Amino acid sequence: MADRGFDVRRQTGFTTIALACFVLLYLPIILLVIYSFNAGASIAIWEGFSWRWYQSAWANEQVQEATVRSLIIAVWASGISTSVAVLAALATTRTPRFRGQSAVFAMINQPLMVPEIVTAVALLIFFAMIKVATGYTGLFYLIIAHSAFCIPFAYLPVRARLQGMDLSLEQAAADLYASPFQVFRRITLPQLWPGILAGAMLAFVISLDDVVITEFVKSAGQDTLPTYMLGQLRRVVTPEINAISTVLLGISVTMVIAFTVLSKIRN
Amino acid sequence: MADLSDTAARRASRVRWMLLAPALTILLLAASGPLLITLVYSFLTPGAYGGVEWQLSFDAWFNVIMQRDIFDETLGWSDAHLSIFWRSVKLSLLTTVACVFFGFPTAYFIATRPKKQRDLWMLLIIIPFWTNLLIRTFAVVELIRNEGTVNSVLIALGIIDEPIQMLFTEFSIVLGMVYVYLPLMVLPLYASMERLDFSLIEAGYDLYATRLQVLRRIILPLVKPGLIAGSILVFVPSLGAYVTPRVMGGGNQLMIGNLIELQFGQGRNWPLGAALSITLLAVVMIALLAYVRAAGNEEVRHG
């Protein structure tokens, strides 16, 4: 029965639905990118190719400020979250079960499990208390909020890398009287860097794309690119939003592909 | 000797907690700590201009599902809240069902490709997942708005005279959520299907089973853990969705996330917002516990 062209893997209609799925997944994004190059002000009627919306977004002061703010926050948040995540990953791999381990894992993974809106509201409440008490309303609130929800994204690739590592080199170094710090710097770190870089990039993208938590934590005049866009969606939308979206999409897609390549690098 | 290993263990433990301290401090400050404060806030009295008065009150929890009539002080169900809860659950379930309908064949399709192609197909699923949720939602808005692509094309073809109102309806919210959460269904389903033993299916056909019987009696039971995991992974963020119903629902079709936001804006009832948040969190935690159990079964099954 298996010969004569009968494919046991086939299920009627599945391939059609799957291919439709891929088309539907990419069609809206592709249209969004195409209309960012529209010469007219419509996002549905094509009037020829132009860079005008990229130029107008580039010249828009609010967009400039929001871009700079988004980048500052993303750089700080990915730097902080990756540094602390590397330390935490070192502390939680290759050790026997320790007291409080599940509590530690629960805390690290909390940002992945708690709905974003709940975290956002909790931060709004807590930071409002601090803002009243100290009078400080700067970017620090956004940076620490972003650092916190980026930690699991930075932690997971580093931990995966540490777990997949060959222990014999570290043992050999320790046998040759290298101090734990020397072992880390000379043996562990050079093998760990693809994991660290992958974690940092993931954290960067996650921070750059955040809407909900930023929307609730930001003080007046602290729009990032996504919250600026969210505010604009209430007004008449021009392809300028498409142009900004296209740039953000470009960054994300590049990062994801680089991340995939990095996590494939063998020890 | 026992002494020596004891000091070594203590030292290792100290080093471990020192390494963990920075991460835990940040998480305590900007994740776990604020949640506890939210719990406290749900038992306080709302301030006149937002914020709270430090006075114990159970009104917020009472108001989650009940209300007192303004005129005769009689108790009743809070119809407004209950209808929003119902909409949230209904739309999240619809989203989950639609994700199964589209995600199951897609995961199966990928799992039955030659081994070398599979990673590439999966990358196509993962890329949208890691791109901005707001932008993806906005992309769907552009497609279905009255002067958007779908309506323009249909009018140009003469199929319809007036645009179909798709945006700002419950349909558009479900469409948006399916679009953004579909990868969460495909990922665990694919993980189950990749390990499918096709000799079992072959055996089924040898015993004269039809394709539908093979699907129902062999494939479905084998990938059930992945199906459960995917369903919960889609249902949980749908239930707590905020951006999609805000952009797609246009302020009329509120879901729990939007109801919570309202309490911190126009509603000026922070304790109620806090109580609603904790309620949502509790429901999500129950769903996630079910997920952990399903994932646990999966591991046992595949040894």
HADDOCK unambig.tbl for C-alpha pairs under 7 A between the chains (distance, minus, plus):
assign (segid A and resid 1 and name CA) (segid B and resid 206 and name CA) 6.95 0.50 0.50
assign (segid A and resid 8 and name CA) (segid B and resid 201 and name CA) 6.78 0.50 0.50
assign (segid A and resid 8 and name CA) (segid B and resid 202 and name CA) 6.07 0.50 0.50
assign (segid A and resid 9 and name CA) (segid B and resid 112 and name CA) 6.67 0.50 0.50
assign (segid A and resid 11 and name CA) (segid B and resid 211 and name CA) 6.50 0.50 0.50
assign (segid A and resid 14 and name CA) (segid B and resid 105 and name CA) 4.69 0.50 0.50
assign (segid A and resid 14 and name CA) (segid B and resid 109 and name CA) 6.76 0.50 0.50
assign (segid A and resid 15 and name CA) (segid B and resid 105 and name CA) 6.91 0.50 0.50
assign (segid A and resid 15 and name CA) (segid B and resid 109 and name CA) 6.01 0.50 0.50
assign (segid A and resid 17 and name CA) (segid B and resid 102 and name CA) 6.50 0.50 0.50
assign (segid A and resid 17 and name CA) (segid B and resid 105 and name CA) 6.36 0.50 0.50
assign (segid A and resid 17 and name CA) (segid B and resid 106 and name CA) 6.92 0.50 0.50
assign (segid A and resid 18 and name CA) (segid B and resid 102 and name CA) 6.97 0.50 0.50
assign (segid A and resid 18 and name CA) (segid B and resid 105 and name CA) 5.61 0.50 0.50
assign (segid A and resid 18 and name CA) (segid B and resid 106 and name CA) 4.14 0.50 0.50
assign (segid A and resid 18 and name CA) (segid B and resid 109 and name CA) 6.39 0.50 0.50
assign (segid A and resid 21 and name CA) (segid B and resid 102 and name CA) 6.55 0.50 0.50
assign (segid A and resid 25 and name CA) (segid B and resid 179 and name CA) 6.88 0.50 0.50
assign (segid A and resid 28 and name CA) (segid B and resid 139 and name CA) 5.10 0.50 0.50
assign (segid A and resid 28 and name CA) (segid B and resid 140 and name CA) 5.76 0.50 0.50
assign (segid A and resid 28 and name CA) (segid B and resid 143 and name CA) 6.47 0.50 0.50
assign (segid A and resid 29 and name CA) (segid B and resid 136 and name CA) 6.80 0.50 0.50
assign (segid A and resid 29 and name CA) (segid B and resid 139 and name CA) 5.75 0.50 0.50
assign (segid A and resid 32 and name CA) (segid B and resid 139 and name CA) 5.76 0.50 0.50
assign (segid A and resid 43 and name CA) (segid B and resid 142 and name CA) 6.98 0.50 0.50
assign (segid A and resid 44 and name CA) (segid B and resid 147 and name CA) 6.80 0.50 0.50
assign (segid A and resid 44 and name CA) (segid B and resid 148 and name CA) 5.33 0.50 0.50
assign (segid A and resid 44 and name CA) (segid B and resid 149 and name CA) 5.30 0.50 0.50
assign (segid A and resid 84 and name CA) (segid B and resid 22 and name CA) 5.78 0.50 0.50
assign (segid A and resid 84 and name CA) (segid B and resid 23 and name CA) 4.98 0.50 0.50
assign (segid A and resid 85 and name CA) (segid B and resid 23 and name CA) 6.38 0.50 0.50
assign (segid A and resid 87 and name CA) (segid B and resid 19 and name CA) 5.09 0.50 0.50
assign (segid A and resid 87 and name CA) (segid B and resid 20 and name CA) 6.43 0.50 0.50
assign (segid A and resid 88 and name CA) (segid B and resid 19 and name CA) 5.72 0.50 0.50
assign (segid A and resid 88 and name CA) (segid B and resid 20 and name CA) 4.72 0.50 0.50
assign (segid A and resid 88 and name CA) (segid B and resid 23 and name CA) 6.57 0.50 0.50
assign (segid A and resid 91 and name CA) (segid B and resid 16 and name CA) 4.87 0.50 0.50
assign (segid A and resid 91 and name CA) (segid B and resid 19 and name CA) 5.88 0.50 0.50
assign (segid A and resid 91 and name CA) (segid B and resid 20 and name CA) 6.40 0.50 0.50
assign (segid A and resid 107 and name CA) (segid B and resid 27 and name CA) 6.84 0.50 0.50
assign (segid A and resid 114 and name CA) (segid B and resid 281 and name CA) 6.51 0.50 0.50
assign (segid A and resid 115 and name CA) (segid B and resid 237 and name CA) 6.66 0.50 0.50
assign (segid A and resid 115 and name CA) (segid B and resid 240 and name CA) 5.71 0.50 0.50
assign (segid A and resid 115 and name CA) (segid B and resid 281 and name CA) 6.89 0.50 0.50
assign (segid A and resid 117 and name CA) (segid B and resid 240 and name CA) 6.77 0.50 0.50
assign (segid A and resid 117 and name CA) (segid B and resid 242 and name CA) 6.77 0.50 0.50
assign (segid A and resid 117 and name CA) (segid B and resid 257 and name CA) 6.22 0.50 0.50
assign (segid A and resid 118 and name CA) (segid B and resid 277 and name CA) 5.34 0.50 0.50
assign (segid A and resid 119 and name CA) (segid B and resid 31 and name CA) 6.70 0.50 0.50
assign (segid A and resid 122 and name CA) (segid B and resid 34 and name CA) 4.98 0.50 0.50
assign (segid A and resid 122 and name CA) (segid B and resid 35 and name CA) 5.38 0.50 0.50
assign (segid A and resid 122 and name CA) (segid B and resid 38 and name CA) 5.46 0.50 0.50
assign (segid A and resid 123 and name CA) (segid B and resid 30 and name CA) 6.62 0.50 0.50
assign (segid A and resid 123 and name CA) (segid B and resid 34 and name CA) 5.77 0.50 0.50
assign (segid A and resid 125 and name CA) (segid B and resid 38 and name CA) 6.97 0.50 0.50
assign (segid A and resid 126 and name CA) (segid B and resid 34 and name CA) 5.49 0.50 0.50
assign (segid A and resid 126 and name CA) (segid B and resid 37 and name CA) 6.90 0.50 0.50
assign (segid A and resid 144 and name CA) (segid B and resid 30 and name CA) 6.67 0.50 0.50
assign (segid A and resid 145 and name CA) (segid B and resid 30 and name CA) 5.43 0.50 0.50
assign (segid A and resid 148 and name CA) (segid B and resid 26 and name CA) 5.88 0.50 0.50
assign (segid A and resid 148 and name CA) (segid B and resid 27 and name CA) 5.35 0.50 0.50
assign (segid A and resid 148 and name CA) (segid B and resid 30 and name CA) 5.97 0.50 0.50
assign (segid A and resid 148 and name CA) (segid B and resid 31 and name CA) 6.68 0.50 0.50
assign (segid A and resid 209 and name CA) (segid B and resid 132 and name CA) 5.11 0.50 0.50
assign (segid A and resid 245 and name CA) (segid B and resid 135 and name CA) 6.12 0.50 0.50
assign (segid A and resid 249 and name CA) (segid B and resid 131 and name CA) 6.16 0.50 0.50
assign (segid A and resid 252 and name CA) (segid B and resid 130 and name CA) 6.82 0.50 0.50
assign (segid A and resid 252 and name CA) (segid B and resid 131 and name CA) 5.55 0.50 0.50
assign (segid A and resid 253 and name CA) (segid B and resid 127 and name CA) 6.35 0.50 0.50
assign (segid A and resid 253 and name CA) (segid B and resid 131 and name CA) 6.91 0.50 0.50
assign (segid A and resid 256 and name CA) (segid B and resid 127 and name CA) 6.61 0.50 0.50
